[in-house]
Amino acid sequence: DIRPFRDVLLGLFFITIGMMFDVHVLPDMTHWILLLVIALVLGKIIVISGLCILFGASAHSALRSGIVLAQGGEFGLVLLAIAFNYGLLEANAVQLVLAASIISMALTPFLIKYNAAIGRRLCPEDLSRSTALPSKQETASETALAGHVIICGYGATGRGLAQVMQEQGFEYLGLDLDIAVIRDARRGGENVVYGDASHSGILDAAGLRQAQALVITYADEQAAETTIKHARSARPELPVLVSAHNHATAEHLRSSGATEVITQDRAANLMLEVSLLSLLEVSLDDIVEQMRKTRAADYPMLDSLFK
């Protein structure tokens, strides 16, 4: 959600920095700018490589890390602008450092592209110190869960479903946008995370391609429809069960691709009908027949299970 704003603000930041740069100073300060670029790049390579070695990296990896991070950074440009605004640096000094930083950033694509070749030439890799591949327990991936049920919306309905899944021995993953709900559920050891299930990327991260079923329990009809479409696009055969508030919503979600839609008002009415008939001492056979008629009309998938 925030990625477009990040890109816009990053572009605005660099435009602002670029407007500070005076190209007319280049002819008079070229040699100083080039010397500062060399000092900046080499200095950062030495400092970063030294820190990497200090923390246990091999010399080869440390050198490559230093090369990749050798350019002037955005934070330095921010400090430069603040120092100029407060009169801590003269205009010529600001232009000198600004030009050197911009040139070092322009060199970054080449340093990143050729860092492996430079590293091999200056410091051959010690294969005995190569970092081992992470163990299975250390790696997190989309395939961590397989054959699980994704529960979109972890309110009372979603939490009840999760409890049933747990009792029946099925893996599940809950998605919700309410931090308080997530915090309480995780304290109880329940597998629920923060995420908007109407985003295809979130569904993919939740293991949609390995899931056994998808359940949607939240009230937002538009978000539910979007979630169904994402699921159908990625997994046309995946069972998608939806909890809806009323019959009109249910029909719309069925046409959007839901395998089955259970309406909360109809389910509540069904239980009310059964309770009333029981209190009126209607025979059990007649009560079951009434339930069958209701299922046949509203829940054809359930009616096929109970003859």
C-alpha positions, 0 to 999 in steps of 0.5 A, a space after each residue: 500500500 505504501 510502496 507508491 508513496 515511497 517511490 514518489 517521495 524518493 523521487 521528490 527527495 532526489 529532485 530537491 537534492 538535484 536542485 541544490 547542485 550548481 553545475 557552474 562550479 564544476 569547471 573550477 572544482 573538477 580536480 577537487 571533486 574527483 579527489 573527494 569521489 576517490 576518497 569517499 569510495 575508497 574510505 567507505 570500502 575500507 570502513 565497511 570491509 573492516 566492520 564485516 571482517 570484525 563481525 566474522 565475514 571472510 575477506 572476500 565477502 567483506 570486500 564485496 560488501 564494501 564495494 556495493 555500499 561505497 557510494 554516498 548515501 541519502 542520509 549524508 545528503 540530508 545532513 549536508 542540506 541541514 548543515 548548509 541551512 544552519 550556516 555550518 558549511 560554506 556554499 563552495 564546500 556544500 557544492 563540493 561534497 554534493 557533487 562528489 556524492 552524486 558522482 559516487 551514486 552514478 558509479 553505483 550500478 557499475 560497482 554493483 555489477 562488477 563487484 564479484 569480478 573486482 572481489 575475485 581479482 583483489 581478494 580471491 574467495 576462501 572456499 573453506 570460509 564460505 557461508 553455509 546454506 541456511 538450514 531448513 529451520 532458518 528459512 522462511 518461505 511460502 511452502 512452510 505450510 502445505 495442505 492448510 486452510 487459509 481463514 480470511 478474517 479472524 473474528 468470532 466466526 474465523 476463530 471458531 473455524 480455527 478451533 475446529 481445524 485444530 481439533 480435527 488436526 488440520 493446519 490453518 493460517 488466519 489473516 486479519 487487519 485488527 492488531 488487537 485481535 491478532 495480538 490476543 490470538 497469538 498470545 493463545 498460540 493461534 496461527 494468525 498474522 496481519 494481512 489484507 487478504 484482498 491483496 494477491 501478494 498477501 494470499 501468495 505469501 499465505 501459501 495460497 498455491 499449497 492451501 487445501 481451502 480458503 474461507 472468507 468470513 469478513 463482512 466487506 462484500 467488495 473485499 470478499 469479491 476481490 479475494 475470490 477473484 484472486 484465488 480463482 485466478 491463481 487456483 481455479 480448483 481451490 474450494 472457496 467458502 464464504 460467510 455472507 450477511 444476506 441472501 442477495 450478497 450470497 448470490 453475488 459472491 456465488 456468481 463471483 466464483 465462491 464454491 459455497 456461500 453460507 448466509 449468517 441470517 439464514 443459518 441463524 433462522 435455520 437454528 431458530 426453526 429447528 428449536 421452535 419445532 422441537 419446542 412444539 414437539 414436532 417429530 424428529 423425522 419432520 424436523 429433519 425433513 424441514 432441515 433437508 428442504 432448507 438445505 436443498 434451497 439454500 445450501 446445495 453442497 450440504 444437501 448432497 452430503 445429508 440424504 
